[in-house]
Every structure is written in C-alpha cells, then in structure tokens.
C-alpha cells in the first residue's frame, strides 16, 4: 500500500529518478485556506543540497496543485499535488545495476516484485518524503485552526545530546543547518557530522517531535491507539530504525531506578 490515514488520507506516488513525485490528499475539509507560500516553506526546509551536511542532490522542490483547490480554498475533493524531479542523474547508478547494496531495499524489491528500480532506490528512496512534507503542510494548516502546534528538532547526533526540550526555545530550531535549537550543541553536532562525512562514513541521530494542545481522545482502541499510529507513520520513513513515545526507551532506566528505591 502507498496510502496512510483514514479521515485525512494521503497516497504518494513517483520514484527518485522518475519525471516527478506527488501526493493525493483525500479528506481535506472544504473551505480551508491553502497557503501555498507556507507549503513551499515546508518543502524548502526539507529539500536537498541546502547545506554541506545534507545530500548534495540539487532540487528546487517547487510544487503544482492539480486539483482540489479553487481560488485559494480547498473544495473538499481530492487534492493532487506534484513535484517535478530535476536532478535526474540516473547514470550515476548504472554501476550498481546488477549489484545489491547493503541496508537498501534493492534485494527485497526484486524478491517481491521480480524487478527493481536501481536509480537511487526508486520508490524506496528518501525522495518520496517530499510528497509527505507537502501533505503534512496542508495537515498543519488544518490543525492550526484548532490551535494545535507541532515542532520537531534534532536532539542528538551520535553521542551528542541537546538539553531536554523543556529547556529549549524551539523557535530557534531554524537558526543553524543541523536544526538543533541549542546553539552550543549544534556547533558540536555540525563538527561531528563534518568529521564523519570527510571520513566517507555516516552517523545516526535522533529527532524529537513536540505536539502542543493536542485534544484528549485521539486514536482508537486497541491497535489504532495514537502512539501506535505515530509509530507506524514514523517507522515507514526511510532509515528510521526506532520510535519512542514519552519516556520511550529510557523507560528501562526508570524501571531500574524504581526498583532501587
């Protein structure tokens, strides 16, 4: 399946080196003011090639709305949004046409479908997430009407940790290229990423999301409870290997401390 959600449902399409990627949004209420500049600003935050610590692929990530919007407002019908690919250097991947890459979806795609798109991972490329960001921007516009605020920031790179979010000014998240609102930690993170990059290696990190003013009662018992849905959504993103909610993985330490008391 290439869809997620129930009342507000998104279906993404396209491949990393195809003509375009896009998303169809079903369930957006009519009469919502569609702020295209806000959608573009969200895509700009995600787009590749914007700093030395991100992928160097060059994409403008400009979008077109094909349906579901009239005179700046949603009509209640499906919204189709498309982002054309520009930096399509498929030849860069010709050397792996007959080679499976470790930690990629190459082998599983060929085993499942009998065919794979080796050009940058095809459908399994992180390029697909641009479509999610566009859909997420429209979701944010809906949530904003109810006073719900969502912020996310880089809270850890390797062993480097930022202070707890309650001690941070999240409005400063965009002040640096690593998007950590604590400037002292951000400087160290950038230096570490640069060191690892120059050694032709990669390093993992943690993103923390903070949702404010969320209403009580979201989610359904038992299998569709809120943190189960959030976990499914987050773990479907390329390269995400873990998801925690509340105390999360630190709960093992909290249990130990409780036993010691």
C-alpha positions in Angstrom: 0.0 0.0 0.0 1.1 3.5 -0.7 -1.5 5.3 1.5 -1.7 6.3 5.1 -4.6 7.7 7.2 -8.3 7.4 7.5 -10.2 10.6 7.8 -7.3 12.5 6.3 -5.7 10.1 3.8 -2.6 10.6 1.7 -1.3 8.5 -1.2 2.1 9.2 -2.5 3.5 8.3 -5.9 6.6 8.5 -8.0 10.2 7.4 -8.0 13.5 9.1 -7.1 14.6 9.4 -10.8 11.2 9.4 -12.5 9.7 12.5 -14.0 8.0 13.6 -10.7 6.8 12.6 -7.3 3.5 13.6 -5.8 0.7 13.1 -3.4 -3.1 12.8 -3.4 -4.9 14.0 -0.3 -8.4 12.8 0.4 -10.4 14.1 3.3 -9.2 17.7 3.4 -12.3 19.7 4.5 -13.8 22.3 2.1 -13.1 26.0 2.8 -9.6 25.6 4.1 -7.4 28.5 3.0 -4.5 26.8 1.2 -1.4 28.9 1.9 0.9 27.9 -0.9 3.8 30.0 0.4 3.6 28.0 3.7 3.6 24.7 1.8 6.7 25.9 -0.2 8.5 27.0 3.0 8.0 23.5 4.5 9.4 21.9 1.3 12.3 24.3 1.4 13.2 23.1 4.9 13.4 19.5 3.6 14.9 20.0 0.1 18.3 18.5 -0.6 21.5 20.4 -1.3 20.9 23.2 1.1 24.0 22.6 3.3 27.2 20.6 3.5 25.7 18.1 5.9 22.8 17.0 3.7 22.6 15.1 0.4 24.1 17.2 -2.4 21.4 16.4 -4.9 20.0 19.7 -6.3 16.2 20.1 -6.4 14.1 23.2 -6.2 11.2 21.2 -4.9 8.6 23.6 -6.3 5.1 22.1 -6.5 2.0 22.4 -8.5 -1.5 21.8 -7.3 -3.5 20.0 -9.9 -6.9 19.6 -8.3 -9.0 20.2 -5.1 -8.3 23.9 -4.8 -10.2 26.8 -6.3 -9.5 30.5 -5.7 -7.1 29.6 -2.8 -9.5 27.4 -0.9 -10.0 23.6 -0.7 -13.1 22.3 -2.4 -13.5 19.2 -0.3 -12.5 17.0 -3.3 -9.1 15.2 -3.5 -6.1 17.5 -3.7 -3.4 16.3 -6.2 0.0 17.9 -5.8 3.1 17.1 -7.9 6.8 18.0 -7.6 8.9 17.6 -10.7 12.3 15.9 -10.4 15.2 18.0 -11.9 18.5 16.4 -10.8 17.9 13.1 -12.5 21.4 11.7 -12.9 20.3 8.1 -13.4 23.6 7.2 -15.0 25.3 7.7 -11.6 23.7 4.4 -10.6 24.5 2.3 -13.7 27.4 0.6 -11.9 25.1 -1.0 -9.3 22.5 -2.2 -11.9 23.5 -5.8 -11.1 24.6 -5.2 -7.5 22.6 -5.2 -4.3 23.5 -2.6 -1.8 23.6 -3.4 1.9 21.0 -1.7 4.0 18.9 -0.8 1.0 15.6 -2.1 -0.3 17.2 -3.4 -3.6 17.1 -7.1 -2.7 13.7 -7.1 -1.1 12.1 -5.2 -4.0 13.5 -7.6 -6.6 12.5 -10.6 -4.4 9.0 -9.3 -4.0 8.2 -7.9 -7.4 10.8 -9.5 -9.7 12.0 -6.1 -10.8 13.7 -3.2 -9.1 14.5 0.5 -9.9 18.2 0.8 -9.0 18.3 4.5 -9.9 18.8 6.0 -6.4 16.4 3.4 -4.8 13.4 4.2 -7.0 10.3 4.1 -4.9 12.2 3.3 -1.7 14.3 6.5 -2.0 14.0 9.2 0.7 13.0 11.4 -2.3 9.5 10.1 -1.6 9.3 12.0 1.7 9.0 15.3 -0.2 5.4 14.3 -1.0 4.8 13.6 2.6 6.1 17.0 3.6 3.7 18.7 1.2 0.8 16.7 2.5 1.9 17.4 6.1 2.0 21.1 5.4 -1.7 21.0 4.5 -2.4 18.9 7.6 -0.6 21.6 9.6 -3.0 24.2 8.1 -5.9 22.2 9.3 -4.5 21.6 12.8 -3.6 25.3 13.2 -7.3 26.2 13.1 -7.7 24.1 16.3 -4.6 25.7 17.9 -2.5 22.5 17.6 1.2 23.3 17.3 3.8 20.8 16.1 7.6 21.3 16.4 10.5 18.9 15.6 14.2 19.3 16.0 17.5 17.3 16.0 18.0 16.4 19.6 21.0 14.0 19.2 23.8 13.2 16.8 25.9 10.2 17.7 26.6 10.6 21.5 26.0 14.4 21.4 22.7 15.3 23.1 20.8 18.6 23.3 19.2 19.5 26.7 15.6 18.4 27.2 13.0 20.2 25.1 11.5 21.8 28.1 14.8 23.8 28.5 14.9 24.9 24.8 13.4 27.7 22.8 12.0 25.8 19.8 11.7 28.9 17.8 15.5 28.8 17.3 15.4 25.4 15.5 15.9 27.0 12.1 18.9 29.1 13.3 21.5 26.6 12.2 21.9 23.9 9.4 21.6 21.0 11.8 18.3 22.3 13.2 19.1 21.9 16.9 17.7 24.8 18.9 20.6 24.7 21.4 23.4 26.7 19.6 26.3 25.2 21.7 25.2 21.6 20.9 24.5 22.5 17.3 28.1 23.7 16.7 29.4 20.4 18.1 26.9 18.4 16.0 27.9 20.1 12.8 31.6 19.5 13.5 31.0 15.8 14.2 28.9 15.3 11.1 31.6 17.0 9.0 34.3 14.9 10.5 32.4 11.7 9.8 31.5 12.9 6.2 35.1 13.6 5.4 35.9 10.1 6.5 33.4 8.9 3.9 31.1 7.5 6.6 27.7 8.3 8.1 26.3 8.8 11.6 22.9 8.4 13.1 20.8 10.9 15.1 17.5 11.4 16.9 14.7 13.8 16.0 12.4 14.9 18.8 8.8 16.0 18.0 6.7 18.1 20.4 3.0 18.4 19.9 1.1 21.1 21.9 -2.6 21.5 22.5 -3.5 18.0 21.2 -7.1 17.2 22.2 -7.9 14.3 24.5 -9.3 11.2 22.9 -7.4 11.0 19.6 -6.8 7.4 18.4 -8.9 4.2 18.7 -8.6 1.2 20.9 -6.6 -1.1 20.8 -4.5 -1.4 17.7 -5.1 2.1 16.3 -4.2 4.0 19.5 -2.4 7.2 18.9 1.2 6.2 19.6 0.7 3.1 17.6 -0.4 5.2 14.6 2.5 7.6 15.1 4.9 4.7 15.4 3.7 3.2 12.1 4.0 6.6 10.3 7.5 7.4 11.6 8.9 3.9 11.0 7.7 4.0 7.4 10.2 6.8 6.8 13.4 5.7 5.1 16.3 4.9 7.5 14.2 5.3 10.7 15.1 2.4 13.0 13.3 3.3 16.2 10.4 5.3 17.6 9.8 6.3 21.2 6.8 7.9 22.9 7.0 9.7 26.2 9.8 8.1 28.3 10.3 5.6 25.4 13.5 3.5 25.6 14.6 5.4 28.7 11.8 3.5 30.5 14.2 0.7 31.2 16.3 3.0 33.3 13.3 4.4 35.0 12.2 0.9 36.0 15.6 0.2 37.4 15.6 3.4 39.5 12.1 2.5 40.8 13.4 -0.9 41.8 16.4 0.6 43.6 14.1 2.9 45.7 
